[in-house]
Amino acid sequence: MDPKISTRLTKLLNIRTPILSAPMAFAAGGDLASAVTGAGGFGFFGAGPMSSADLKSNLSTVRQTLSLPDGAPLPVGIGFLGWVLDKTEKSDDLRLPAVLEEKIQAIWFAARDDLGNYVAQVREYDSSREHKTIVFVMVNSVEEALHATKEWKVDVIVAQGIESGGHGGSEAPSLLTLLQAVITQSHLMAL
């Protein structure tokens, strides 16, 4: 029998172990995402500057690797950088609707002050169908975490400290400090 660790995250994503691969542009594609998912974790890949055709090609790889039929929900996620979406979603190649159409299980937004617009687009798209996309948002402060949970109603908060190398958190506290503060605040909100 496969080992299983039961947490709120494993239950939400229907996975055996609470291990997620980060959505790293140029480093994590459909191959890595499907390998992580196939091993019992949850695989993300980074959209970076990929076109909708390239994103769909990576999702096709996931579908083939995991032996999923066309139209079946895909047990992987895609990560988007907000500042890249600000450019691409005003172009002729809209990437959000293209990946949502493929029924990805999760989407991860990062690197922009106001990601609520994109969270709202996902919720609007899902409102007319049975499949619901799990929304992750990366935050660099307690204030961002509170805003994402209270205002945008995201499903998962990803806390990122200054150690990440400048991906949006140049003023962030260390991960340990941020994580403790976010957890403390979430417990206070639950009271």
N, CA and C atoms as an extended XYZ file, in Angstrom:
573
Properties=species:S:1:pos:R:3:atomname:S:1:resname:S:1:resid:I:1 pbc="F F F"
N         0.843       -1.181        0.000 N   MET     1
C         0.000        0.000        0.000 CA  MET     1
C         0.889        1.245        0.000 C   MET     1
N         0.527        2.221       -0.783 N   ASP     2
C         1.287        3.465       -0.856 CA  ASP     2
C         1.190        4.232        0.455 C   ASP     2
N         2.311        4.851        0.868 N   PRO     3
C         2.238        5.689        2.070 CA  PRO     3
C         1.329        6.882        1.817 C   PRO     3
N         0.672        7.335        2.873 N   LYS     4
C        -0.204        8.484        2.734 CA  LYS     4
C        -0.065        9.355        3.970 C   LYS     4
N         0.098       10.626        3.726 N   ILE     5
C         0.135       11.611        4.799 CA  ILE     5
C        -1.117       12.455        4.628 C   ILE     5
N        -1.921       12.535        5.651 N   SER     6
C        -3.189       13.252        5.544 CA  SER     6
C        -3.089       14.650        6.163 C   SER     6
N        -3.263       15.654        5.316 N   THR     7
C        -3.289       17.056        5.748 CA  THR     7
C        -4.423       17.750        5.005 C   THR     7
N        -4.696       18.994        5.364 N   ARG     8
C        -5.718       19.737        4.612 CA  ARG     8
C        -5.301       19.888        3.154 C   ARG     8
N        -3.995       20.047        2.912 N   LEU     9
C        -3.504       20.191        1.543 CA  LEU     9
C        -3.657       18.895        0.754 C   LEU     9
N        -3.309       17.756        1.360 N   THR    10
C        -3.446       16.493        0.633 CA  THR    10
C        -4.914       16.199        0.325 C   THR    10
N        -5.790       16.556        1.245 N   LYS    11
C        -7.226       16.355        1.001 CA  LYS    11
C        -7.733       17.287       -0.096 C   LYS    11
N        -7.314       18.550       -0.067 N   LEU    12
C        -7.751       19.519       -1.071 CA  LEU    12
C        -7.333       19.102       -2.477 C   LEU    12
N        -6.087       18.640       -2.602 N   LEU    13
C        -5.548       18.281       -3.914 CA  LEU    13
C        -5.709       16.803       -4.258 C   LEU    13
N        -6.208       16.007       -3.295 N   ASN    14
C        -6.371       14.566       -3.484 CA  ASN    14
C        -5.037       13.907       -3.862 C   ASN    14
N        -4.014       14.172       -3.024 N   ILE    15
C        -2.687       13.613       -3.244 CA  ILE    15
C        -2.275       12.775       -2.035 C   ILE    15
N        -1.245       11.926       -2.223 N   ARG    16
C        -0.792       11.036       -1.146 CA  ARG    16
C         0.217       11.694       -0.211 C   ARG    16
N         1.026       12.595       -0.727 N   THR    17
C         2.046       13.252        0.093 CA  THR    17
C         2.000       14.760       -0.131 C   THR    17
N         2.242       15.548        0.912 N   PRO    18
C         2.156       17.009        0.776 CA  PRO    18
C         3.415       17.613        0.152 C   PRO    18
N         3.715       17.166       -1.061 N   ILE    19
C         4.871       17.676       -1.800 CA  ILE    19
C         4.366       18.289       -3.094 C   ILE    19
N         4.745       19.543       -3.322 N   LEU    20
C         4.373       20.251       -4.544 CA  LEU    20
C         5.639       20.674       -5.264 C   LEU    20
N         5.643       20.563       -6.583 N   SER    21
C         6.757       21.119       -7.351 CA  SER    21
C         6.390       22.554       -7.700 C   SER    21
N         7.350       23.439       -7.549 N   ALA    22
C         7.100       24.860       -7.798 CA  ALA    22
C         6.928       25.125       -9.289 C   ALA    22
N         6.108       26.111       -9.640 N   PRO    23
C         5.893       26.447      -11.052 CA  PRO    23
C         7.025       27.329      -11.586 C   PRO    23
N         8.169       26.710      -11.876 N   MET    24
C         9.346       27.452      -12.319 CA  MET    24
C         9.377       27.552      -13.837 C   MET    24
N         9.272       28.772      -14.347 N   ALA    25
C         9.347       28.975      -15.793 CA  ALA    25
C        10.710       28.506      -16.295 C   ALA    25
N        10.725       27.869      -17.435 N   PHE    26
C        11.922       27.360      -18.111 CA  PHE    26
C        12.545       26.145      -17.413 C   PHE    26
N        12.082       25.781      -16.231 N   ALA    27
C        12.669       24.650      -15.511 CA  ALA    27
C        11.657       23.543      -15.244 C   ALA    27
N        10.396       23.888      -15.136 N   ALA    28
C         9.363       22.898      -14.832 CA  ALA    28
C         8.291       22.958      -15.911 C   ALA    28
N         8.190       21.896      -16.670 N   GLY    29
C         7.167       21.815      -17.709 CA  GLY    29
C         6.231       20.654      -17.442 C   GLY    29
N         5.539       20.235      -18.464 N   GLY    30
C         4.576       19.149      -18.336 CA  GLY    30
C         5.196       17.840      -17.892 C   GLY    30
N         6.450       17.578      -18.313 N   ASP    31
C         7.122       16.335      -17.911 CA  ASP    31
C         7.328       16.277      -16.401 C   ASP    31
N         7.887       17.351      -15.826 N   LEU    32
C         8.134       17.361      -14.382 CA  LEU    32
C         6.820       17.359      -13.602 C   LEU    32
N         5.870       18.176      -14.030 N   ALA    33
C         4.585       18.247      -13.319 CA  ALA    33
C         3.899       16.882      -13.285 C   ALA    33
N         3.900       16.181      -14.410 N   SER    34
C         3.241       14.868      -14.435 CA  SER    34
C         4.031       13.832      -13.638 C   SER    34
N         5.359       13.942      -13.595 N   ALA    35
C         6.161       13.011      -12.798 CA  ALA    35
C         5.881       13.199      -11.307 C   ALA    35
N         5.803       14.441      -10.857 N   VAL    36
C         5.525       14.710       -9.440 CA  VAL    36
C         4.129       14.219       -9.079 C   VAL    36
N         3.154       14.528       -9.926 N   THR    37
C         1.787       14.064       -9.671 CA  THR    37
C         1.724       12.538       -9.688 C   THR    37
N         2.385       11.928      -10.661 N   GLY    38
C         2.387       10.471      -10.759 CA  GLY    38
C         3.024        9.785       -9.560 C   GLY    38
N         3.934       10.495       -8.877 N   ALA    39
C         4.611        9.942       -7.700 CA  ALA    39
C         3.846       10.199       -6.406 C   ALA    39
N         2.693       10.873       -6.493 N   GLY    40
C         1.865       11.074       -5.308 CA  GLY    40
C         1.847       12.483       -4.770 C   GLY    40
N         2.657       13.379       -5.355 N   GLY    41
C         2.634       14.785       -4.962 CA  GLY    41
C         1.727       15.563       -5.896 C   GLY    41
N         2.004       16.845       -6.039 N   PHE    42
C         1.224       17.666       -6.962 CA  PHE    42
C         2.182       18.506       -7.790 C   PHE    42
N         2.100       18.340       -9.100 N   GLY    43
C         3.007       19.028       -9.999 CA  GLY    43
C         2.446       20.311      -10.575 C   GLY    43
N         3.245       21.351      -10.488 N   PHE    44
C         2.965       22.625      -11.154 CA  PHE    44
C         4.030       22.833      -12.216 C   PHE    44
N         3.710       23.603      -13.242 N   PHE    45
C         4.764       24.107      -14.119 CA  PHE    45
C         4.514       25.580      -14.369 C   PHE    45
N         5.594       26.281      -14.659 N   GLY    46
C         5.517       27.726      -14.833 CA  GLY    46
C         5.203       28.109      -16.262 C   GLY    46
N         4.232       28.999      -16.429 N   ALA    47
C         3.845       29.452      -17.764 CA  ALA    47
C         4.906       30.353      -18.380 C   ALA    47
N         5.568       31.165      -17.539 N   GLY    48
C         6.552       32.102      -18.084 CA  GLY    48
C         5.971       32.829      -19.281 C   GLY    48
N         6.746       32.933      -20.357 N   PRO    49
C         6.241       33.607      -21.561 CA  PRO    49
C         5.621       32.654      -22.582 C   PRO    49
N         5.329       31.401      -22.183 N   MET    50
C         4.780       30.430      -23.141 CA  MET    50
C         3.484       30.933      -23.769 C   MET    50
N         3.299       30.602      -25.025 N   SER    51
C         2.037       30.903      -25.710 CA  SER    51
C         0.979       29.915      -25.241 C   SER    51
N        -0.265       30.184      -25.581 N   SER    52
C        -1.327       29.241      -25.205 CA  SER    52
C        -1.106       27.896      -25.892 C   SER    52
N        -0.571       27.905      -27.119 N   ALA    53
C        -0.290       26.645      -27.819 CA  ALA    53
C         0.784       25.848      -27.082 C   ALA    53
N         1.831       26.521      -26.591 N   ASP    54
C         2.878       25.830      -25.837 CA  ASP    54
C         2.340       25.293      -24.509 C   ASP    54
N         1.490       26.064      -23.853 N   LEU    55
C         0.880       25.601      -22.603 CA  LEU    55
C         0.035       24.359      -22.858 C   LEU    55
N        -0.761       24.392      -23.922 N   LYS    56
C        -1.606       23.235      -24.244 CA  LYS    56
C        -0.756       22.019      -24.619 C   LYS    56
N         0.389       22.257      -25.259 N   SER    57
C         1.292       21.161      -25.594 CA  SER    57
C         1.829       20.505      -24.319 C   SER    57
N         2.201       21.315      -23.334 N   ASN    58
C         2.652       20.775      -22.046 CA  ASN    58
C         1.528       20.015      -21.353 C   ASN    58
N         0.306       20.516      -21.447 N   LEU    59
C        -0.834       19.822      -20.842 CA  LEU    59
C        -1.129       18.516      -21.572 C   LEU    59
N        -0.884       18.486      -22.868 N   SER    60
C        -1.036       17.251      -23.633 CA  SER    60
C        -0.015       16.209      -23.159 C   SER    60
N         1.194       16.673      -22.852 N   THR    61
C         2.220       15.784      -22.294 CA  THR    61
C         1.739       15.189      -20.976 C   THR    61
N         1.158       16.022      -20.131 N   VAL    62
C         0.616       15.552      -18.848 CA  VAL    62
C        -0.454       14.497      -19.102 C   VAL    62
N        -1.358       14.791      -20.011 N   ARG    63
C        -2.469       13.879      -20.317 CA  ARG    63
C        -1.932       12.520      -20.778 C   ARG    63
N        -0.928       12.558      -21.664 N   GLN    64
C        -0.353       11.310      -22.183 CA  GLN    64
C         0.425       10.560      -21.105 C   GLN    64
N         1.258       11.278      -20.353 N   THR    65
C         2.089       10.644      -19.325 CA  THR    65
C         1.241        9.979      -18.249 C   THR    65
N         0.160       10.627      -17.857 N   LEU    66
C        -0.706       10.087      -16.807 CA  LEU    66
C        -1.844        9.234      -17.359 C   LEU    66
N        -1.838        8.999      -18.676 N   SER    67
C        -2.850        8.163      -19.348 CA  SER    67
C        -4.268        8.637      -19.070 C   SER    67
N        -4.492        9.928      -19.251 N   LEU    68
C        -5.818       10.505      -19.021 CA  LEU    68
C        -6.520       10.744      -20.356 C   LEU    68
N        -7.800       10.428      -20.440 N   PRO    69
C        -8.527       10.652      -21.690 CA  PRO    69
C        -8.766       12.144      -21.947 C   PRO    69
N        -8.988       12.473      -23.196 N   ASP    70
C        -9.327       13.858      -23.545 CA  ASP    70
C       -10.546       14.298      -22.752 C   ASP    70
N       -10.503       15.513      -22.256 N   GLY    71
C       -11.631       16.070      -21.517 CA  GLY    71
C       -11.613       15.790      -20.026 C   GLY    71
N       -10.771       14.837      -19.592 N   ALA    72
C       -10.681       14.545      -18.153 CA  ALA    72
C        -9.931       15.676      -17.453 C   ALA    72
N       -10.307       15.994      -16.221 N   PRO    73
C        -9.558       17.011      -15.471 CA  PRO    73
C        -8.089       16.599      -15.321 C   PRO    73
N        -7.210       17.584      -15.356 N   LEU    74
C        -5.774       17.324      -15.264 CA  LEU    74
C        -5.269       17.601      -13.848 C   LEU    74
N        -4.692       16.607      -13.177 N   PRO    75
C        -4.244       16.766      -11.794 CA  PRO    75
C        -2.882       17.461      -11.676 C   PRO    75
N        -2.767       18.606      -12.313 N   VAL    76
C        -1.569       19.446      -12.239 CA  VAL    76
C        -2.021       20.902      -12.173 C   VAL    76
N        -1.054       21.775      -11.947 N   GLY    77
C        -1.357       23.199      -11.929 CA  GLY    77
C        -0.373       23.975      -12.781 C   GLY    77
N        -0.749       25.202      -13.098 N   ILE    78
C         0.115       26.099      -13.868 CA  ILE    78
C         0.285       27.380      -13.075 C   ILE    78
N         1.529       27.856      -13.028 N   GLY    79
C         1.831       29.099      -12.336 CA  GLY    79
C         2.008       30.250      -13.309 C   GLY    79
N         1.404       31.377      -12.972 N   PHE    80
C         1.493       32.580      -13.802 CA  PHE    80
C         2.071       33.733      -12.997 C   PHE    80
N         2.945       34.502      -13.623 N   LEU    81
C         3.451       35.741      -13.040 CA  LEU    81
C         2.501       36.857      -13.433 C   LEU    81
N         2.034       37.602      -12.448 N   GLY    82
C         1.062       38.657      -12.718 CA  GLY    82
C         1.533       39.681      -13.724 C   GLY    82
N         2.789       40.095      -13.640 N   TRP    83
C         3.277       41.120      -14.567 CA  TRP    83
C         3.359       40.595      -15.995 C   TRP    83
N         3.545       39.278      -16.180 N   VAL    84
C         3.519       38.702      -17.527 CA  VAL    84
C         2.075       38.643      -18.016 C   VAL    84
N         1.155       38.237      -17.140 N   LEU    85
C        -0.268       38.211      -17.512 CA  LEU    85
C        -0.761       39.597      -17.912 C   LEU    85
N        -0.259       40.624      -17.235 N   ASP    86
C        -0.669       41.987      -17.583 CA  ASP    86
C        -0.407       42.279      -19.053 C   ASP    86
N         0.623       41.666      -19.618 N   LYS    87
C         0.953       41.867      -21.035 CA  LYS    87
C         0.195       40.889      -21.930 C   LYS    87
N         0.244       39.599      -21.580 N   THR    88
C        -0.325       38.587      -22.475 CA  THR    88
C        -1.843       38.613      -22.535 C   THR    88
N        -2.495       38.962      -21.434 N   GLU    89
C        -3.957       38.929      -21.445 CA  GLU    89
C        -4.561       40.133      -22.159 C   GLU    89
N        -3.709       41.022      -22.661 N   LYS    90
C        -4.168       42.129      -23.507 CA  LYS    90
C        -3.787       41.868      -24.959 C   LYS    90
N        -3.271       40.670      -25.235 N   SER    91
C        -2.840       40.315      -26.583 CA  SER    91
C        -3.921       39.479      -27.271 C   SER    91
N        -3.581       38.979      -28.445 N   ASP    92
C        -4.503       38.101      -29.169 CA  ASP    92
C        -4.393       36.648      -28.702 C   ASP    92
N        -3.471       36.375      -27.788 N   ASP    93
C        -3.232       35.014      -27.314 CA  ASP    93
C        -3.548       34.939      -25.824 C   ASP    93
N        -4.830       34.849      -25.497 N   LEU    94
C        -5.260       34.796      -24.101 CA  LEU    94
C        -4.939       33.426      -23.512 C   LEU    94
N        -4.105       33.415      -22.494 N   ARG    95
C        -3.634       32.149      -21.936 CA  ARG    95
C        -4.524       31.606      -20.829 C   ARG    95
N        -5.119       32.463      -20.015 N   LEU    96
C        -5.964       31.954      -18.921 CA  LEU    96
C        -7.130       31.115      -19.435 C   LEU    96
N        -7.945       31.622      -20.358 N   PRO    97
C        -9.052       30.779      -20.849 CA  PRO    97
C        -8.560       29.489      -21.506 C   PRO    97
N        -7.412       29.565      -22.174 N   ALA    98
C        -6.880       28.379      -22.854 CA  ALA    98
C        -6.557       27.260      -21.869 C   ALA    98
N        -5.948       27.600      -20.730 N   VAL    99
C        -5.600       26.541      -19.765 CA  VAL    99
C        -6.793       26.138      -18.915 C   VAL    99
N        -7.676       27.073      -18.622 N   LEU   100
C        -8.873       26.719      -17.849 CA  LEU   100
C        -9.757       25.759      -18.634 C   LEU   100
N        -9.792       25.932      -19.935 N   GLU   101
C       -10.560       25.042      -20.807 CA  GLU   101
C       -10.077       23.592      -20.684 C   GLU   101
N        -8.805       23.412      -20.374 N   GLU   102
C        -8.224       22.067      -20.243 CA  GLU   102
C        -8.518       21.417      -18.890 C   GLU   102
N        -9.226       22.124      -18.008 N   LYS   103
C        -9.608       21.615      -16.681 CA  LYS   103
C        -8.398       21.278      -15.808 C   LYS   103
N        -7.459       22.219      -15.735 N   ILE   104
C        -6.356       22.025      -14.799 CA  ILE   104
C        -6.924       22.060      -13.388 C   ILE   104
N        -6.288       21.347      -12.479 N   GLN   105
C        -6.811       21.276      -11.111 CA  GLN   105
C        -6.517       22.550      -10.332 C   GLN   105
N        -5.374       23.191      -10.631 N   ALA   106
C        -4.995       24.368       -9.842 CA  ALA   106
C        -4.286       25.401      -10.700 C   ALA   106
N        -4.308       26.621      -10.207 N   ILE   107
C        -3.612       27.731      -10.845 CA  ILE   107
C        -2.927       28.527       -9.744 C   ILE   107
N        -1.730       29.033      -10.039 N   TRP   108
C        -0.900       29.726       -9.040 CA  TRP   108
C        -0.563       31.093       -9.603 C   TRP   108
N        -0.901       32.134       -8.875 N   PHE   109
C        -0.587       33.506       -9.293 CA  PHE   109
C         0.469       34.092       -8.371 C   PHE   109
N         1.402       34.853       -8.953 N   ALA   110
C         2.476       35.461       -8.165 CA  ALA   110
C         2.985       36.728       -8.848 C   ALA   110
N         3.759       37.492       -8.075 N   ALA   111
C         4.554       38.615       -8.582 CA  ALA   111
C         3.739       39.768       -9.166 C   ALA   111
N         2.789       40.225       -8.391 N   ARG   112
C         2.045       41.433       -8.742 CA  ARG   112
C         1.267       41.847       -7.502 C   ARG   112
N         1.112       43.146       -7.307 N   ASP   113
C         0.400       43.621       -6.118 CA  ASP   113
C        -1.076       43.250       -6.132 C   ASP   113
N        -1.715       43.384       -7.278 N   ASP   114
C        -3.154       43.122       -7.336 CA  ASP   114
C        -3.451       41.971       -8.287 C   ASP   114
N        -3.491       40.780       -7.734 N   LEU   115
C        -3.807       39.590       -8.522 CA  LEU   115
C        -5.294       39.268       -8.493 C   LEU   115
N        -6.063       40.048       -7.757 N   GLY   116
C        -7.493       39.803       -7.610 CA  GLY   116
C        -8.241       39.755       -8.920 C   GLY   116
N        -7.827       40.543       -9.877 N   ASN   117
C        -8.446       40.566      -11.198 CA  ASN   117
C        -8.336       39.185      -11.856 C   ASN   117
N        -7.178       38.529      -11.713 N   TYR   118
C        -6.996       37.213      -12.321 CA  TYR   118
C        -7.717       36.120      -11.532 C   TYR   118
N        -7.734       36.245      -10.219 N   VAL   119
C        -8.514       35.313       -9.392 CA  VAL   119
C        -9.985       35.399       -9.803 C   VAL   119
N       -10.484       36.614       -9.995 N   ALA   120
C       -11.884       36.819      -10.405 CA  ALA   120
C       -12.156       36.195      -11.772 C   ALA   120
N       -11.200       36.283      -12.688 N   GLN   121
C       -11.383       35.673      -14.009 CA  GLN   121
C       -11.528       34.159      -13.897 C   GLN   121
N       -10.731       33.549      -13.029 N   VAL   122
C       -10.826       32.098      -12.829 CA  VAL   122
C       -12.186       31.745      -12.234 C   VAL   122
N       -12.601       32.469      -11.211 N   ARG   123
C       -13.896       32.199      -10.565 CA  ARG   123
C       -15.053       32.396      -11.552 C   ARG   123
N       -14.967       33.428      -12.376 N   GLU   124
C       -16.008       33.687      -13.382 CA  GLU   124
C       -16.062       32.545      -14.394 C   GLU   124
N       -14.912       32.109      -14.878 N   TYR   125
C       -14.857       31.013      -15.841 CA  TYR   125
C       -15.477       29.753      -15.240 C   TYR   125
N       -15.120       29.457      -13.992 N   ASP   126
C       -15.619       28.248      -13.325 CA  ASP   126
C       -17.101       28.324      -12.970 C   ASP   126
N       -17.662       29.520      -12.903 N   SER   127
C       -19.060       29.668      -12.473 CA  SER   127
C       -20.054       29.009      -13.426 C   SER   127
N       -19.632       28.783      -14.664 N   SER   128
C       -20.552       28.200      -15.642 CA  SER   128
C       -20.265       26.720      -15.912 C   SER   128
N       -19.495       26.095      -15.028 N   ARG   129
C       -19.192       24.671      -15.233 CA  ARG   129
C       -19.062       23.964      -13.892 C   ARG   129
N       -19.062       22.650      -13.950 N   GLU   130
C       -18.965       21.851      -12.729 CA  GLU   130
C       -17.544       21.849      -12.164 C   GLU   130
N       -16.544       21.806      -13.030 N   HIS   131
C       -15.137       21.771      -12.596 CA  HIS   131
C       -14.753       23.084      -11.913 C   HIS   131
N       -14.111       22.982      -10.766 N   LYS   132
C       -13.649       24.169      -10.032 CA  LYS   132
C       -12.130       24.122       -9.912 C   LYS   132
N       -11.490       25.218      -10.236 N   THR   133
C       -10.037       25.337      -10.201 CA  THR   133
C        -9.602       25.822       -8.819 C   THR   133
N        -8.632       25.164       -8.235 N   ILE   134
C        -8.083       25.574       -6.939 CA  ILE   134
C        -7.103       26.716       -7.190 C   ILE   134
N        -7.278       27.822       -6.470 N   VAL   135
C        -6.455       29.015       -6.697 CA  VAL   135
C        -5.425       29.184       -5.580 C   VAL   135
N        -4.159       29.202       -5.981 N   PHE   136
C        -3.026       29.481       -5.099 CA  PHE   136
C        -2.567       30.911       -5.381 C   PHE   136
N        -2.183       31.653       -4.349 N   VAL   137
C        -1.590       32.980       -4.535 CA  VAL   137
C        -0.360       33.072       -3.641 C   VAL   137
N         0.739       33.517       -4.242 N   MET   138
C         1.971       33.701       -3.492 CA  MET   138
C         1.981       35.093       -2.878 C   MET   138
N         2.324       35.155       -1.592 N   VAL   139
C         2.338       36.431       -0.866 CA  VAL   139
C         3.694       36.639       -0.200 C   VAL   139
N         4.008       37.915        0.065 N   ASN   140
C         5.276       38.276        0.692 CA  ASN   140
C         5.100       39.018        2.006 C   ASN   140
N         3.860       39.121        2.479 N   SER   141
C         3.600       39.802        3.750 CA  SER   141
C         2.295       39.284        4.348 C   SER   141
N         2.122       39.535        5.631 N   VAL   142
C         0.873       39.166        6.302 CA  VAL   142
C        -0.283       39.937        5.680 C   VAL   142
N        -0.058       41.208        5.371 N   GLU   143
C        -1.116       42.036        4.771 CA  GLU   143
C        -1.584       41.445        3.446 C   GLU   143
N        -0.630       40.997        2.607 N   GLU   144
C        -1.000       40.370        1.336 CA  GLU   144
C        -1.776       39.075        1.577 C   GLU   144
N        -1.367       38.306        2.572 N   ALA   145
C        -2.063       37.051        2.887 CA  ALA   145
C        -3.498       37.322        3.317 C   ALA   145
N        -3.678       38.317        4.166 N   LEU   146
C        -5.029       38.670        4.619 CA  LEU   146
C        -5.887       39.157        3.458 C   LEU   146
N        -5.306       39.979        2.603 N   HIS   147
C        -6.051       40.495        1.452 CA  HIS   147
C        -6.463       39.342        0.521 C   HIS   147
N        -5.527       38.438        0.267 N   ALA   148
C        -5.815       37.313       -0.627 CA  ALA   148
C        -6.905       36.403       -0.070 C   ALA   148
N        -6.905       36.200        1.244 N   THR   149
C        -7.915       35.311        1.826 CA  THR   149
C        -9.254       36.001        2.020 C   THR   149
N        -9.236       37.227        2.511 N   LYS   150
C       -10.496       37.928        2.799 CA  LYS   150
C       -11.151       38.508        1.549 C   LYS   150
N       -10.365       39.158        0.707 N   GLU   151
C       -10.926       39.852       -0.460 CA  GLU   151
C       -11.066       38.940       -1.677 C   GLU   151
N       -10.021       38.205       -1.983 N   TRP   152
C       -10.030       37.393       -3.199 CA  TRP   152
C       -10.552       35.985       -2.971 C   TRP   152
N       -10.627       35.559       -1.710 N   LYS   153
C       -11.132       34.225       -1.349 CA  LYS   153
C       -10.336       33.102       -2.018 C   LYS   153
N        -9.003       33.222       -2.000 N   VAL   154
C        -8.169       32.183       -2.598 CA  VAL   154
C        -8.223       30.923       -1.747 C   VAL   154
N        -7.848       29.821       -2.349 N   ASP   155
C        -7.900       28.535       -1.663 CA  ASP   155
C        -6.622       28.231       -0.882 C   ASP   155
N        -5.482       28.657       -1.423 N   VAL   156
C        -4.189       28.343       -0.809 CA  VAL   156
C        -3.289       29.571       -0.854 C   VAL   156
N        -2.642       29.846        0.276 N   ILE   157
C        -1.647       30.914        0.369 CA  ILE   157
C        -0.264       30.272        0.304 C   ILE   157
N         0.602       30.816       -0.537 N   VAL   158
C         1.994       30.396       -0.603 CA  VAL   158
C         2.815       31.552       -0.045 C   VAL   158
N         3.408       31.355        1.129 N   ALA   159
C         4.216       32.405        1.754 CA  ALA   159
C         5.640       32.312        1.222 C   ALA   159
N         6.155       33.449        0.731 N   GLN   160
C         7.492       33.480        0.148 CA  GLN   160
C         8.319       34.565        0.837 C   GLN   160
N         9.436       34.172        1.424 N   GLY   161
C        10.311       35.129        2.092 CA  GLY   161
C        11.332       35.728        1.153 C   GLY   161
N        12.153       36.584        1.705 N   ILE   162
C        13.160       37.293        0.917 CA  ILE   162
C        14.205       36.349        0.318 C   ILE   162
N        14.347       35.147        0.863 N   GLU   163
C        15.356       34.201        0.383 CA  GLU   163
C        15.115       33.719       -1.043 C   GLU   163
N        13.968       34.010       -1.604 N   SER   164
C        13.594       33.455       -2.910 CA  SER   164
C        14.377       34.024       -4.076 C   SER   164
N        15.149       35.049       -3.876 N   GLY   165
C        15.962       35.560       -4.972 CA  GLY   165
C        15.329       36.707       -5.723 C   GLY   165
N        14.456       37.447       -5.091 N   GLY   166
C        13.929       38.650       -5.719 CA  GLY   166
C        12.694       38.473       -6.562 C   GLY   166
N        12.028       37.345       -6.469 N   HIS   167
C        10.814       37.128       -7.245 CA  HIS   167
C         9.616       37.790       -6.572 C   HIS   167
N         9.670       39.080       -6.428 N   GLY   168
C         8.529       39.807       -5.887 CA  GLY   168
C         8.607       40.120       -4.421 C   GLY   168
N         9.603       39.609       -3.712 N   GLY   169
C         9.634       39.807       -2.277 CA  GLY   169
C        10.873       40.505       -1.762 C   GLY   169
N        11.346       41.521       -2.445 N   SER   170
C        12.585       42.187       -2.024 CA  SER   170
C        12.449       42.884       -0.674 C   SER   170
N        11.235       43.161       -0.249 N   GLU   171
C        10.994       43.785        1.057 CA  GLU   171
C        10.394       42.796        2.057 C   GLU   171
N        10.285       41.547        1.652 N   ALA   172
C         9.656       40.534        2.511 CA  ALA   172
C        10.566       40.171        3.678 C   ALA   172
N         9.979       39.741        4.785 N   PRO   173
C        10.792       39.201        5.878 CA  PRO   173
C        11.317       37.819        5.478 C   PRO   173
N        12.121       37.225        6.325 N   SER   174
C        12.572       35.857        6.058 CA  SER   174
C        11.354       34.933        6.047 C   SER   174
N        11.493       33.802        5.381 N   LEU   175
C        10.374       32.863        5.284 CA  LEU   175
C         9.901       32.409        6.661 C   LEU   175
N        10.830       32.086        7.543 N   LEU   176
C        10.443       31.616        8.874 CA  LEU   176
C         9.616       32.670        9.611 C   LEU   176
N        10.054       33.912        9.559 N   THR   177
C         9.323       35.003       10.210 CA  THR   177
C         7.954       35.197        9.564 C   THR   177
N         7.923       35.221        8.232 N   LEU   178
C         6.662       35.422        7.505 CA  LEU   178
C         5.693       34.275        7.763 C   LEU   178
N         6.180       33.069        7.677 N   LEU   179
C         5.309       31.908        7.862 CA  LEU   179
C         4.691       31.896        9.257 C   LEU   179
N         5.492       32.161       10.267 N   GLN   180
C         4.960       32.208       11.634 CA  GLN   180
C         3.897       33.298       11.772 C   GLN   180
N         4.138       34.457       11.174 N   ALA   181
C         3.177       35.561       11.271 CA  ALA   181
C         1.879       35.237       10.535 C   ALA   181
N         1.984       34.628        9.358 N   VAL   182
C         0.787       34.271        8.586 CA  VAL   182
C        -0.017       33.207        9.329 C   VAL   182
N         0.661       32.212        9.877 N   ILE   183
C        -0.044       31.162       10.626 CA  ILE   183
C        -0.716       31.743       11.864 C   ILE   183
N        -0.009       32.582       12.600 N   THR   184
C        -0.591       33.219       13.787 CA  THR   184
C        -1.825       34.024       13.413 C   THR   184
N        -1.725       34.810       12.358 N   GLN   185
C        -2.851       35.642       11.934 CA  GLN   185
C        -4.026       34.783       11.478 C   GLN   185
N        -3.739       33.679       10.777 N   SER   186
C        -4.839       32.819       10.313 CA  SER   186
C        -5.544       32.163       11.493 C   SER   186
N        -4.800       31.815       12.535 N   HIS   187
C        -5.426       31.256       13.744 CA  HIS   187
C        -6.293       32.308       14.430 C   HIS   187
N        -5.825       33.542       14.481 N   LEU   188
C        -6.615       34.614       15.092 CA  LEU   188
C        -7.889       34.875       14.300 C   LEU   188
N        -7.803       34.784       12.962 N   MET   189
C        -8.988       34.996       12.123 CA  MET   189
C       -10.024       33.901       12.349 C   MET   189
N        -9.557       32.701       12.680 N   ALA   190
C       -10.470       31.567       12.867 CA  ALA   190
C       -11.208       31.620       14.198 C   ALA   190
N       -10.737       32.437       15.136 N   LEU   191
C       -11.379       32.509       16.459 CA  LEU   191
C       -12.712       33.217       16.412 C   LEU   191
